[in-house]
């Protein structure tokens, strides 16, 4: 039986999520598919031949022939050859050799070990995947959050800490936090993708074989990696230093964590009891197989669930840091799953951007929720202002007033106004200060200003990080 469609896949990442979203599939397939692995490894073999030609080890015509053959290699050919060799890279080498003239065959893969090719190809394809697919997907979420932050910069919302009403903010301010957090993650993704290292140092990393071909093997390695735009570390063993993969995995999973946090906030705000936002719901969409009235926040829940599936994989990348002496094979299988972390991050970002595109903000419900505590949220400004005008124990005084307000069902200011212990201090308030305690929904600090400043800053920065 052969794999013919996404419905033959075992992983839900292929069959339901990234594989089920045509746009995401098309964005990621050139970098993360099995065919992409072969394409990039062949590209690296061609770069090796070109570097050897530059160093005078082989003729330029030989390098051109190898490059042409590498460009014609197919994943099917390599798979058929691997069934015989039981070695993936040697299978690739054999297929390339079969497509070049006899005088070029001996130069294919000459002086290299498998992971000179594998690690360098992975560095190249993961970097390009991050730059061309993952970052644009995350940037689309940031752009949507910017638009919401600007549109709702002045929309009052009750701030919540520990799940309880705290102090007023604005909905734009709440969204600006995600603009900043995701914008910062884009920078981390860029940085660590660019720092993924490659190598051309041979079987134990000491340039043994290349030293037989070139008087300057490290110079040859530098030429080889520079042609691909891949960094070189000062040392390597048979494999590159593992921390580059660990850093990239962390950058992806922490980005996915911010997306999950945003998704969870949006999900919570859609609770029936809160109802401050609503996810778009298609005309024929079904929320429940038995409850026709249900409109569930499925997209946001999906993003959080993807994060739950992927976050534990950071442990695998930590474990892959350990390789005995110059190399063992304990990272050979596990490291192949790193691409799934990139795919999940891009998929979740694309789904989040789509969900935010159709989000509806219920300003009336926001206003009603802010007023729900009958003015108890005025406790902080009241206590601060009483202390400002000389009250010796303002916090305790206001705490007791809140208990009295709860007991009697009156508002906090109704209780405070008739309290002999604070009445004289209230008389000292300026008209503006009095307005704050009488209209607590206006007590929003710099929330609106921060929302606009953050949105403006990241709108400009996005122009710098997106592919030109």
C-alpha positions in Angstrom: 0.0 0.0 0.0 1.3 3.5 -0.9 0.6 6.9 0.7 -1.7 8.6 -1.9 -3.5 11.3 0.0 -3.7 13.0 3.4 -6.4 10.5 4.3 -3.7 7.8 4.2 -1.7 9.7 6.8 -1.2 8.5 10.4 -0.4 11.8 12.0 -3.3 14.3 12.4 -0.8 17.0 11.6 -0.8 15.7 8.1 -4.3 14.5 7.7 -6.3 17.1 9.6 -4.3 20.2 10.4 -1.4 21.3 8.2 -2.3 18.8 5.6 -5.9 19.7 5.7 -5.3 23.4 5.1 -4.3 23.9 1.5 -2.7 27.3 2.0 -0.6 26.1 4.9 0.4 22.9 3.1 1.6 24.8 0.1 3.5 27.2 2.3 5.3 24.5 4.2 5.7 21.6 1.8 8.7 23.1 0.0 10.7 22.9 3.2 9.3 20.2 5.5 8.2 17.4 3.2 10.2 14.2 2.6 10.7 15.4 -0.9 12.1 18.7 0.4 14.7 16.8 2.5 16.0 15.2 -0.7 15.9 18.5 -2.6 17.9 20.4 0.0 20.4 17.6 0.5 21.0 17.5 -3.2 21.4 21.2 -3.2 24.1 20.9 -0.5 25.9 18.2 -2.5 26.0 20.6 -5.5 27.4 23.3 -3.2 30.2 21.0 -2.1 31.2 20.3 -5.7 31.2 24.0 -6.4 33.4 24.7 -3.4 35.8 22.0 -4.5 36.0 23.6 -8.0 36.7 26.9 -6.4 39.5 25.3 -4.5 40.9 23.6 -7.6 40.2 20.1 -6.4 38.0 19.4 -9.4 37.2 21.1 -12.8 34.4 23.6 -13.1 32.8 21.4 -15.6 32.6 18.5 -13.1 30.9 20.8 -10.5 28.4 21.9 -13.2 27.6 18.3 -14.1 27.1 17.4 -10.4 24.9 20.5 -9.8 22.8 19.6 -12.9 22.4 16.0 -11.7 21.5 17.1 -8.2 18.8 19.3 -9.5 17.2 16.3 -11.3 17.2 13.9 -8.4 13.7 12.8 -7.2 12.7 11.5 -3.9 11.3 8.4 -5.5 14.7 7.5 -7.0 16.5 8.0 -3.6 13.9 5.9 -1.8 14.3 3.1 -4.3 18.1 3.2 -3.9 17.8 3.4 -0.1 15.8 0.1 -0.1 19.1 -1.4 -1.3 21.7 0.6 0.6 19.8 0.9 3.9 21.5 4.3 4.1 19.7 7.5 3.1 22.6 9.8 2.2 24.6 7.1 0.4 21.4 6.4 -1.6 21.3 10.1 -2.6 25.0 10.0 -3.5 24.5 6.9 -5.7 21.5 8.5 -7.5 23.6 11.7 -8.3 26.5 9.5 -9.4 24.3 7.7 -11.8 23.4 11.0 -13.6 27.0 12.4 -14.1 29.8 11.5 -16.6 32.3 9.0 -15.4 35.0 11.6 -14.8 32.7 13.4 -12.3 31.5 10.3 -10.3 34.5 10.3 -8.0 33.9 13.8 -6.9 30.3 13.4 -5.7 30.3 13.6 -1.9 34.2 13.4 -1.9 35.6 14.2 1.6 32.2 14.6 3.2 30.4 12.5 5.8 26.7 12.1 5.9 26.0 14.8 8.5 28.0 17.3 6.6 25.2 17.1 4.2 22.2 16.4 6.6 23.0 19.1 9.2 23.8 21.7 6.6 20.7 20.9 4.5 18.6 21.0 7.7 20.0 24.4 8.7 19.2 25.8 5.2 15.7 24.4 4.9 14.6 25.2 8.4 16.0 28.8 8.1 14.2 29.3 4.8 11.0 27.8 6.3 11.1 30.1 9.2 11.8 33.2 7.1 9.3 32.4 4.3 6.5 30.5 6.0 6.5 30.7 9.8 7.4 34.4 10.3 4.8 35.6 7.7 2.1 33.5 9.4 3.0 34.9 12.9 3.3 38.4 11.4 -0.3 38.1 10.1 -1.5 37.5 13.7 0.5 40.5 14.9 -1.0 42.7 12.1 -4.5 41.6 13.1 -3.8 42.3 16.7 -2.5 45.7 15.8 -5.7 46.5 13.9 -7.8 45.5 16.9 -5.6 47.3 19.4 -6.0 50.5 17.4 -9.7 50.1 16.8 -10.4 49.3 20.5 -7.8 51.5 22.1 -10.4 53.5 24.0 -13.0 50.7 24.5 -13.3 50.2 28.3 -12.8 46.7 29.7 -12.5 45.4 33.2 -9.0 44.1 33.8 -8.9 40.7 35.5 -6.3 39.2 37.8 -6.7 35.7 39.3 -10.0 35.4 37.3 -11.5 38.3 39.3 -12.3 41.9 38.4 -9.3 44.1 39.1 -9.1 47.6 37.5 -10.3 49.0 34.2 -8.2 48.8 31.1 -9.2 48.9 27.5 -9.7 46.0 25.1 -7.1 47.6 22.8 -4.6 47.6 25.7 -5.2 43.9 26.3 -4.6 43.1 22.6 -1.5 45.3 22.5 0.1 42.9 25.0 0.0 40.2 22.4 1.3 42.5 19.7 4.4 43.0 21.8 4.8 39.4 22.9 4.4 37.9 19.4 6.5 40.7 17.8 9.3 39.8 20.2 8.9 36.1 19.3 9.3 37.0 15.6 12.7 38.5 16.4 13.7 35.3 18.3 12.6 33.2 15.4 14.7 35.3 13.0 17.7 35.3 15.2 17.9 31.6 15.9 17.0 30.5 12.3 19.9 32.5 11.0 22.2 31.0 13.6 21.6 27.4 12.6 25.0 26.0 11.8 26.3 23.8 9.0 29.5 21.9 8.7 32.0 20.3 6.4 34.5 18.8 8.9 34.1 15.1 8.2 33.5 11.9 10.2 34.7 13.2 13.6 34.8 16.9 12.9 38.6 17.1 12.7 38.8 17.6 8.9 40.7 14.3 8.5 39.4 13.5 5.0 39.3 17.1 3.7 42.9 17.5 4.9 43.9 15.0 2.2 42.2 17.1 -0.5 43.0 20.7 0.5 45.8 22.5 2.3 43.1 24.7 3.9 40.2 22.5 4.8 38.6 25.0 7.0 38.8 27.6 4.3 37.0 25.1 2.0 34.3 24.6 4.6 33.9 28.4 4.9 33.5 28.7 1.1 31.0 25.9 1.0 28.9 27.3 3.9 29.1 30.9 2.7 27.7 29.9 -0.7 24.6 28.5 1.1 24.3 31.4 3.5 24.8 29.0 6.5 26.9 29.8 9.6 29.9 27.9 10.7 30.8 27.2 14.4 34.3 27.1 15.6 34.1 23.4 16.2 31.9 20.4 15.4 32.0 16.7 15.8 30.4 14.4 13.3 27.3 16.5 13.9 26.9 20.2 14.5 26.5 21.6 18.0 23.1 20.6 19.1 22.1 23.8 20.8 21.2 25.5 17.6 18.3 23.1 17.1 17.3 23.5 20.8 17.2 27.3 20.5 15.1 27.1 17.4 12.7 24.6 18.9 12.3 26.9 22.0 11.7 29.9 19.8 8.9 28.0 17.9 7.3 26.6 21.1 7.4 29.8 23.0 5.8 31.5 20.0 3.2 28.8 20.0 2.8 29.4 23.8 1.9 33.1 23.2 -0.6 32.0 20.5 -2.1 29.6 23.0 -2.4 32.3 25.6 -4.1 34.6 23.2 -6.4 31.8 22.1 -7.3 31.0 25.7 -8.0 34.6 26.5 -10.3 34.8 23.5 -12.0 31.6 24.5 -12.6 32.8 28.0 -14.0 36.1 26.9 -16.6 34.1 24.8 -18.1 32.3 27.9 -21.8 32.8 28.1 -21.4 34.6 31.4 -18.8 37.1 29.9 -19.7 37.4 26.2 -17.3 40.2 25.4 -16.2 38.8 22.1 -17.5 36.3 19.6 -15.7 34.1 17.1 -17.1 34.2 13.6 -19.5 31.4 12.8 -20.2 30.2 9.3 -23.8 29.9 8.0 -23.7 26.2 7.8 -21.3 25.6 10.7 -22.4 23.2 13.4 -21.3 23.6 17.0 -22.6 20.4 18.5 -23.9 17.1 17.2 -26.8 17.2 19.7 -27.2 20.9 20.7 -28.2 23.0 17.7 -27.8 26.3 19.6 -24.1 25.8 20.4 -21.5 28.2 18.9 -18.3 27.0 20.3 -14.9 28.9 20.1 -13.4 25.9 18.2 -10.6 27.8 16.4 -9.2 29.2 19.6 -9.5 25.9 21.4 -7.8 24.2 18.4 -4.8 26.6 18.7 -4.4 25.9 22.5 -4.7 22.1 21.9 -2.0 22.2 19.2 0.3 23.9 21.7 -0.5 21.2 24.3 0.6 18.5 21.8 3.8 20.3 20.8 5.1 21.9 24.0 6.4 18.7 25.5 8.6 18.1 22.5 11.1 20.7 23.8 12.2 17.9 26.1 13.2 15.8 23.1 15.4 18.6 21.8 17.1 18.9 25.2 17.7 15.1 25.1 19.2 15.5 21.7 22.0 17.7 23.1 23.6 14.5 24.4 25.6 12.5 21.9 28.3 10.2 23.0 31.8 11.3 22.2 31.9 12.5 18.5 28.6 10.9 17.5 25.9 8.4 18.2 22.7 7.7 16.4 20.3 8.6 19.3 19.2 11.9 17.6 18.8 10.3 14.2 15.1 9.6 14.5 14.1 12.1 17.1 15.5 15.1 15.2 13.5 14.3 12.2 10.4 15.5 14.1 11.7 19.0 14.5 10.0 20.0 11.3 6.6 19.2 12.8 7.2 21.9 15.5 7.7 24.4 12.7 4.7 23.1 10.9 2.5 23.3 14.0 3.6 26.9 14.7 2.8 28.1 11.2 -0.5 26.3 11.2 -1.6 27.6 14.6 -0.6 31.2 13.5 -2.5 31.0 10.3 -5.6 29.6 12.1 -5.3 32.3 14.8 -5.1 35.1 12.2 -8.2 33.8 10.4 -10.1 33.6 13.7 -9.2 37.2 14.7 -10.2 38.4 11.3 -13.8 37.5 12.1 -13.8 38.4 15.8 -16.7 40.6 17.0 -16.2 42.8 20.0 -19.4 43.4 22.0 -18.9 46.9 23.5 -22.2 46.9 25.3 -21.3 43.7 27.1 -17.9 45.1 27.9 -19.5 48.1 29.5 -22.0 45.9 31.4 -19.3 43.6 32.8 -17.2 46.6 33.9 -20.2 47.9 36.0 -21.0 44.4 37.4 -19.4 45.0 40.8 -21.4 48.2 41.5 -18.4 50.4 41.7 -16.1 48.2 43.8 -13.3 48.7 41.3 -13.0 52.2 42.6 -11.3 50.9 45.7 -7.8 51.4 44.4 -8.1 55.0 43.3 -10.1 55.8 46.5 -7.4 54.4 48.7 -4.6 56.1 46.8 -6.3 59.5 46.9 -7.2 59.2 50.6 -3.6 58.4 51.4 -2.5 61.3 49.1 -4.5 63.8 51.2 -3.3 62.5 54.5 -5.4 59.5 55.7 -3.1 57.6 58.1 -4.4 54.1 57.1 -6.2 54.5 53.8 -6.0 50.9 52.6 -7.5 49.5 55.7 -10.2 52.1 55.8 -11.2 51.4 52.2 -11.1 47.6 52.8 -13.7 48.0 55.6 -15.8 50.2 53.4 -15.9 47.5 50.7 -17.2 45.0 53.3 -19.9 47.5 54.3 -20.8 48.0 50.7 -21.1 44.3 50.1 -23.2 43.8 53.3 -25.7 46.6 52.5 -25.8 46.3 48.7 -24.8 50.0 48.3 -22.0 51.2 46.1 -18.6 51.8 47.6 -18.8 55.5 47.0 -22.3 55.7 48.6 -20.8 54.1 51.7 -17.6 56.3 51.6 -19.5 59.6 51.2 -21.3 59.2 54.5 -18.4 57.7 56.5 -17.1 60.1 59.1 -13.6 58.7 58.9 -13.1 59.6 55.2 -15.6 62.3 54.5 -13.2 65.1 55.3 -10.5 63.7 53.0 -13.0 63.3 50.1 -13.6 67.0 50.4 -10.0 67.7 49.4 -10.3 65.9 46.0 -10.0 68.0 42.9 -12.9 67.9 40.3 -10.8 65.6 38.1 -10.0 63.3 41.1 -13.7 63.3 42.1 -14.6 62.3 38.6 -12.3 59.3 38.8 -14.0 57.9 41.9 -17.5 58.7 40.7 -16.9 57.2 37.2 -14.5 54.3 37.8 -14.9 53.1 34.2 -12.8 56.2 33.3 -10.0 55.1 35.6 -7.9 53.5 32.9 -4.4 55.0 33.4 -2.4 55.0 30.2 -4.1 52.0 28.7 -5.3 53.8 25.5 -1.9 55.5 25.0 0.0 52.3 25.5 -2.3 50.5 23.0 -1.7 53.0 20.3 2.1 53.3 21.0 2.6 49.5 20.9 0.5 49.2 17.7 2.4 52.0 16.0 5.8 50.6 17.0 5.1 47.1 15.7 3.3 48.3 12.6 6.7 49.8 11.6 8.8 46.8 12.7 6.7 44.4 10.7 7.8 46.1 7.6 11.4 45.2 8.5 10.8 41.5 9.2 8.5 40.4 6.4 10.1 39.1 3.2 10.6 41.8 0.6 
